[in-house]
Amino acid sequence: DTAVVLQRSMLPQHITPPPGIAVSHRYLPASDVNEIGGDWYDVLPLAGGKAALLIGDVMGHGIAAAAVMGRLSASVRALARLDLPPVRLLQQLEAVLGDLAEPMLATFMYVVCDPATGQCTVTRAGHPPPALVLPDGTVRLLDTPPGVPLGVGGIAFTPVEISVPPGSLLVLYTDGLIEARGRDLDERLAELTHLLADPQRQLDHLCDSLITHLVPAAADDDVALLIARIGGLP
């Protein structure tokens, strides 16, 4: 119970994206209180009307994972205000993990979006790939370099520039959404893309649909989900 309270208290309470971006998000704890982990998400305004969409997952469970998540979440918010390049920001997060008494790893994804131009920069640190949903309903997983989890060290992160048409959706999630005991991962990813094929739905309805269809009643892992519509807004 303490881990759940700690985890929820450190998730963002109020997300206010900049003009041109609409978001919806969900956090679902694991059914077993001992499996509560360090999943989190956030949306941060950046200079020039841009925004950072981010999602992460501290490996491990319990109060320790939730506490490390809080450290990383606070560090990202502080570093984003300095307008650091994505690679530099991820390197600083590795330094935060390096200060811990016990080694910890975390997967992480940092997406910088400019709703005025549709230009986005995706940088992954061992995290599952984001899904891109085009306005015509075409869905694909973005094939960007996966990188390695924060805390491994020694391997460079590779940012990738993509251009998205106005009204496209970016879907960020943690592995709890797509991994299920006894199920093939490719099948689960195919289910995810199928459920995303109607981009005109309200974002809240889309979040609820993914959680309802992909997450079992007795989830083995916690789930974080963030969906953003980039540009194309009245």
C-alpha positions as CSV (number, residue, x, y, z in Angstrom):
1,D,0.0,0.0,0.0
2,T,2.9,2.4,0.8
3,A,4.4,1.7,-2.6
4,V,1.1,2.4,-4.4
5,V,0.6,5.7,-2.5
6,L,4.2,6.7,-3.2
7,Q,4.0,5.8,-6.9
8,R,0.7,7.7,-7.4
9,S,1.9,10.8,-5.5
10,M,4.9,11.3,-7.7
11,L,3.0,10.9,-11.0
12,P,2.1,14.3,-12.6
13,Q,-1.1,15.6,-11.1
14,H,-1.9,18.2,-13.7
15,I,-0.6,18.0,-17.3
16,T,-1.0,21.2,-19.4
17,P,0.4,20.7,-22.9
18,P,1.3,23.7,-25.0
19,P,-1.1,24.9,-27.7
20,G,-1.3,22.5,-30.6
21,I,-1.0,19.3,-28.5
22,A,-3.7,17.4,-26.8
23,V,-3.0,14.4,-24.5
24,S,-4.6,11.7,-22.5
25,H,-2.9,9.4,-20.1
26,R,-3.4,6.4,-17.7
27,Y,-1.6,4.7,-14.9
28,L,-2.7,1.2,-13.8
29,P,-0.9,-0.5,-10.9
30,A,-0.2,-4.2,-10.9
31,S,-2.7,-6.5,-9.3
32,D,-0.1,-7.7,-6.8
33,V,1.0,-4.9,-4.5
34,N,4.5,-6.5,-4.4
35,E,4.8,-5.9,-8.1
36,I,4.2,-2.1,-8.0
37,G,7.1,-0.7,-10.0
38,G,8.5,2.6,-11.3
39,D,6.4,3.4,-14.4
40,W,5.8,7.1,-15.1
41,Y,5.0,9.6,-17.8
42,D,5.0,13.3,-18.2
43,V,4.4,16.2,-20.7
44,L,6.7,19.2,-20.3
45,P,6.5,22.6,-22.1
46,L,9.7,23.6,-23.8
47,A,10.9,26.8,-25.4
48,G,9.5,27.9,-28.7
49,G,6.1,26.2,-28.2
50,K,7.6,22.7,-28.3
51,A,6.8,20.0,-25.8
52,A,8.6,16.9,-24.4
53,L,6.6,13.7,-24.2
54,L,8.3,11.2,-22.0
55,I,7.7,7.8,-20.5
56,G,9.9,5.5,-18.4
57,D,10.0,2.3,-16.4
58,V,12.4,1.7,-13.5
59,M,13.3,-2.0,-13.4
60,G,12.4,-3.7,-10.2
61,H,9.4,-3.4,-7.9
62,G,8.3,-2.1,-4.6
63,I,9.1,1.1,-2.7
64,A,12.7,1.2,-4.0
65,A,11.6,1.3,-7.7
66,A,8.9,3.9,-6.9
67,A,11.4,6.1,-5.1
68,V,13.9,6.0,-7.9
69,M,11.1,6.8,-10.3
70,G,10.5,9.9,-8.3
71,R,14.1,10.9,-8.5
72,L,14.2,10.5,-12.3
73,S,10.9,12.3,-12.8
74,A,12.0,15.3,-10.8
75,S,15.4,15.3,-12.6
76,V,13.7,15.3,-16.0
77,R,11.5,18.2,-15.1
78,A,14.5,20.3,-13.9
79,L,16.7,19.3,-16.9
80,A,14.0,20.1,-19.4
81,R,13.8,23.7,-18.2
82,L,17.4,24.0,-19.2
83,D,16.4,23.1,-22.8
84,L,19.2,20.4,-23.0
85,P,19.5,18.4,-26.2
86,P,17.8,14.9,-25.7
87,V,21.1,13.0,-25.6
88,R,22.6,15.3,-23.0
89,L,19.5,15.0,-20.9
90,L,19.6,11.2,-21.0
91,Q,23.3,11.3,-20.0
92,Q,22.4,13.4,-17.0
93,L,19.7,10.8,-16.0
94,E,22.4,8.1,-16.2
95,A,24.4,10.2,-13.8
96,V,21.4,10.3,-11.4
97,L,21.3,6.5,-11.4
98,G,25.0,6.4,-10.9
99,D,24.7,8.3,-7.6
100,L,22.5,5.5,-6.1
101,A,24.0,3.2,-3.5
102,E,22.5,0.2,-5.3
103,P,22.7,-0.2,-9.1
104,M,19.3,0.5,-10.8
105,L,18.3,0.4,-14.5
106,A,15.4,2.2,-16.2
107,T,14.0,2.2,-19.7
108,F,13.1,5.7,-21.0
109,M,11.8,7.5,-24.0
110,Y,12.0,11.2,-24.7
111,V,10.1,12.8,-27.6
112,V,10.5,16.5,-28.4
113,C,7.5,17.7,-30.6
114,D,6.9,20.9,-32.4
115,P,3.2,21.1,-33.1
116,A,3.7,24.0,-35.5
117,T,5.9,22.1,-37.9
118,G,5.1,18.4,-37.0
119,Q,8.8,17.8,-36.4
120,C,9.5,15.3,-33.6
121,T,12.8,14.0,-32.2
122,V,12.6,10.5,-30.7
123,T,15.3,9.2,-28.3
124,R,15.0,5.8,-26.8
125,A,16.9,4.1,-23.9
126,G,15.8,0.5,-24.1
127,H,12.1,1.4,-24.1
128,P,9.4,-0.2,-26.3
129,P,8.9,1.7,-29.6
130,P,6.2,4.4,-29.9
131,A,3.3,3.9,-32.2
132,L,2.4,6.6,-34.8
133,V,-1.2,6.8,-36.0
134,L,-1.7,8.9,-39.1
135,P,-5.0,10.9,-39.7
136,D,-6.1,8.3,-42.3
137,G,-5.9,5.5,-39.7
138,T,-2.5,4.0,-40.8
139,V,-0.6,2.7,-37.8
140,R,3.0,1.8,-37.5
141,L,5.6,1.3,-34.8
142,L,8.4,3.8,-35.2
143,D,11.6,1.9,-36.1
144,T,14.1,4.0,-34.2
145,P,17.3,2.8,-32.5
146,P,16.2,1.1,-29.3
147,G,19.3,2.1,-27.3
148,V,20.0,0.5,-23.9
149,P,18.4,1.2,-20.5
150,L,19.6,4.1,-18.5
151,G,22.3,2.8,-16.0
152,V,24.0,0.4,-18.4
153,G,26.4,3.1,-19.7
154,G,29.0,3.0,-22.4
155,I,26.6,3.1,-25.4
156,A,25.6,6.3,-27.2
157,F,21.9,7.3,-27.5
158,T,20.7,8.0,-31.0
159,P,18.0,10.7,-31.6
160,V,15.9,10.3,-34.7
161,E,14.0,13.1,-36.5
162,I,10.5,12.3,-37.8
163,S,7.8,14.4,-39.5
164,V,4.2,13.8,-38.6
165,P,1.2,15.2,-40.4
166,P,-1.2,17.5,-38.5
167,G,-3.6,15.5,-36.4
168,S,-1.4,12.4,-36.0
169,L,-1.2,10.5,-32.7
170,L,1.9,9.4,-30.9
171,V,1.3,6.6,-28.4
172,L,3.8,5.9,-25.7
173,Y,3.5,3.0,-23.3
174,T,5.4,0.8,-20.9
175,D,6.0,-2.9,-21.4
176,G,3.1,-3.8,-19.0
177,L,0.7,-2.9,-21.8
178,I,2.1,-5.3,-24.3
179,E,3.6,-8.2,-22.3
180,A,1.4,-10.9,-21.1
181,R,2.2,-14.3,-19.7
182,G,2.0,-17.1,-22.3
183,R,1.4,-14.6,-25.2
184,D,3.8,-13.8,-28.1
185,L,5.0,-10.2,-28.1
186,D,4.5,-9.8,-31.8
187,E,0.9,-10.8,-31.5
188,R,0.4,-8.3,-28.7
189,L,1.9,-5.5,-30.7
190,A,-0.4,-6.5,-33.6
191,E,-3.3,-6.1,-31.2
192,L,-2.1,-2.7,-30.2
193,T,-1.8,-1.4,-33.7
194,H,-5.3,-2.9,-34.6
195,L,-6.9,-1.1,-31.6
196,L,-5.3,2.2,-32.7
197,A,-6.6,2.2,-36.3
198,D,-9.4,4.7,-35.6
199,P,-7.6,7.9,-34.8
200,Q,-10.7,10.1,-34.8
201,R,-11.9,8.7,-31.5
202,Q,-11.5,10.9,-28.4
203,L,-8.2,10.3,-26.7
204,D,-9.8,9.3,-23.4
205,H,-11.8,6.7,-25.2
206,L,-8.7,5.4,-27.0
207,C,-6.8,5.1,-23.7
208,D,-9.7,3.2,-22.1
209,S,-10.0,0.9,-25.1
210,L,-6.3,-0.1,-24.9
211,I,-6.4,-0.7,-21.2
212,T,-9.7,-2.7,-21.5
213,H,-8.5,-5.0,-24.3
214,L,-4.8,-5.4,-23.5
215,V,-4.5,-5.5,-19.7
216,P,-5.8,-8.6,-17.9
217,A,-7.8,-8.2,-14.7
218,A,-4.9,-9.6,-12.7
219,A,-2.1,-7.6,-14.4
220,D,1.5,-8.9,-13.7
221,D,3.1,-5.4,-14.1
222,D,2.0,-1.8,-13.8
223,V,1.1,0.1,-16.9
224,A,1.7,3.7,-18.0
225,L,0.1,5.0,-21.2
226,L,0.4,8.4,-22.8
227,I,-1.3,9.4,-26.1
228,A,-0.8,12.8,-27.8
229,R,-2.4,14.3,-30.8
230,I,0.2,16.6,-32.5
231,G,-1.2,19.6,-34.4
232,G,-4.4,19.7,-36.4
233,L,-6.3,21.1,-33.4
234,P,-8.8,24.0,-33.6
